[in-house]
Amino acid sequence: MKIYTYRSKIAILIIICCLVGMVYVLSPFPSKDSISLVYNQEFYLPVYNDFELQEGNSCAAYSAAFILRNLGINATGADVYAEIPFKDPFIGYVSTKGLILYLQTQGLAPMIYKGDLTTLKARLTQDASPIIVLIGEGVSWQHYVTLLGFDDDKNELYFFDSNEENDKNAELPGNRTMEQDDFLNLWNNGLPVFNRVYIATGKNLLETA
């Protein structure tokens, strides 16, 4: 009986440690976006930037590098990926925590939100800064893309996608266009907590300090 009780306590302690570790790795958890629901029917960020093609599962780093270049900071996806924390040691995937922490080290004030298409557009319009969005299909794959604009009349959203070899948008912002319904299907990415999430990259605090 004493051996059984001792083993039970050890098992409970291990479970608690695993849960605490999981919470730490996943945090910060997304907050419900309470932004005003007023937004333009059409909005584009004035983004002038090179589009890099990612290597491996490094879309988080390439999204971050794209944002930094748009702020006038010299950055490549490969260099950012070498520095960004919280990479999966097996497949190289970067958690939202790693992306947020890295952007903070670059003087930004990123916030992770959970919302719908209306709040996403309102956040882009109000902040006038690129927004990183997590899309995917459950455990099969997850991918970060960066929202740069939208046009409600055309039911289109415009992204930088580091997995695209060619610029498909021409004079439109970004290098990839998604129909709203297609985007919504991917944005409901099958993750229990991190579906319909987005990371607002915030203002450059180093410039405003």
QUIJOHU-V560388 format. One record per residue. RES is the residue in three letters. OMEGA is omega in whole degrees, 0 to 359 (999 if undefined). NEAR is the number of other ideal C-beta (glycine too) atoms within 8 Angstrom. Layout:
((RES OMEGA NEAR) (RES OMEGA NEAR))
//
This chain:
((MET 181 4) (LYS 179 5) (ILE 180 6) (TYR 180 7) (THR 180 8) (TYR 180 8) (ARG 179 8) (SER 180 8) (LYS 178 8) (ILE 180 8) (ALA 179 8) (ILE 179 8) (LEU 179 8) (ILE 179 8) (ILE 179 8) (ILE 179 8) (CYS 179 8) (CYS 180 8) (LEU 179 8) (VAL 179 8) (GLY 180 8) (MET 179 8) (VAL 180 8) (TYR 182 7) (VAL 184 9) (LEU 182 11) (SER 2 7) (PRO 177 6) (PHE 183 7) (PRO 175 10) (SER 176 8) (LYS 183 7) (ASP 181 10) (SER 182 3) (ILE 176 9) (SER 182 5) (LEU 177 7) (VAL 178 4) (TYR 178 11) (ASN 175 6) (GLN 181 6) (GLU 182 8) (PHE 178 10) (TYR 172 9) (LEU 177 11) (PRO 185 4) (VAL 177 10) (TYR 194 4) (ASN 172 8) (ASP 178 4) (PHE 179 10) (GLU 174 10) (LEU 185 8) (GLN 172 11) (GLU 179 6) (GLY 182 5) (ASN 187 8) (SER 184 14) (CYS 179 13) (ALA 182 14) (ALA 180 15) (TYR 174 14) (SER 179 15) (ALA 180 17) (ALA 178 14) (PHE 180 16) (ILE 180 15) (LEU 179 12) (ARG 179 12) (ASN 176 10) (LEU 180 7) (GLY 180 4) (ILE 180 7) (ASN 182 4) (ALA 173 10) (THR 180 7) (GLY 181 16) (ALA 180 9) (ASP 179 9) (VAL 182 15) (TYR 179 13) (ALA 185 6) (GLU 189 7) (ILE 183 14) (PRO 176 8) (PHE 172 9) (LYS 174 10) (ASP 185 9) (PRO 183 3) (PHE 183 4) (ILE 175 5) (GLY 180 9) (TYR 181 9) (VAL 179 15) (SER 176 10) (THR 178 11) (LYS 179 12) (GLY 179 13) (LEU 180 17) (ILE 181 12) (LEU 180 10) (TYR 180 14) (LEU 177 14) (GLN 180 10) (THR 180 6) (GLN 176 9) (GLY 178 8) (LEU 180 12) (ALA 184 7) (PRO 175 12) (MET 178 8) (ILE 184 14) (TYR 170 14) (LYS 183 9) (GLY 178 12) (ASP 184 6) (LEU 181 8) (THR 180 9) (THR 177 12) (LEU 179 14) (LYS 179 12) (ALA 180 13) (ARG 178 15) (LEU 182 16) (THR 183 10) (GLN 183 9) (ASP 184 11) (ALA 178 6) (SER 180 11) (PRO 180 13) (ILE 179 14) (ILE 185 16) (VAL 179 14) (LEU 178 14) (ILE 178 11) (GLY 179 12) (GLU 176 7) (GLY 182 7) (VAL 181 3) (SER 177 5) (TRP 173 5) (GLN 188 9) (HIS 176 10) (TYR 171 12) (VAL 187 14) (THR 181 15) (LEU 183 15) (LEU 181 12) (GLY 179 13) (PHE 177 11) (ASP 184 10) (ASP 180 7) (ASP 180 6) (LYS 185 5) (ASN 184 8) (GLU 171 10) (LEU 187 10) (TYR 188 15) (PHE 157 14) (PHE 180 15) (ASP 184 11) (SER 177 15) (ASN 180 7) (GLU 181 11) (GLU 184 3) (ASN 175 5) (ASP 182 7) (LYS 188 8) (ASN 179 11) (ALA 184 5) (GLU 177 3) (LEU 180 9) (PRO 178 9) (GLY 181 14) (ASN 179 11) (ARG 175 12) (THR 175 11) (MET 169 10) (GLU 185 8) (GLN 181 10) (ASP 178 7) (ASP 179 8) (PHE 182 12) (LEU 178 9) (ASN 180 7) (LEU 181 11) (TRP 170 11) (ASN 199 8) (ASN 176 14) (GLY 177 8) (LEU 187 10) (PRO 182 4) (VAL 188 7) (PHE 170 10) (ASN 182 10) (ARG 177 9) (VAL 176 12) (TYR 181 14) (ILE 174 15) (ALA 189 12) (THR 174 12) (GLY 181 11) (LYS 176 9) (ASN 184 8) (LEU 181 10) (LEU 179 6) (GLU 184 7) (THR 182 6) (ALA 999 4))
//
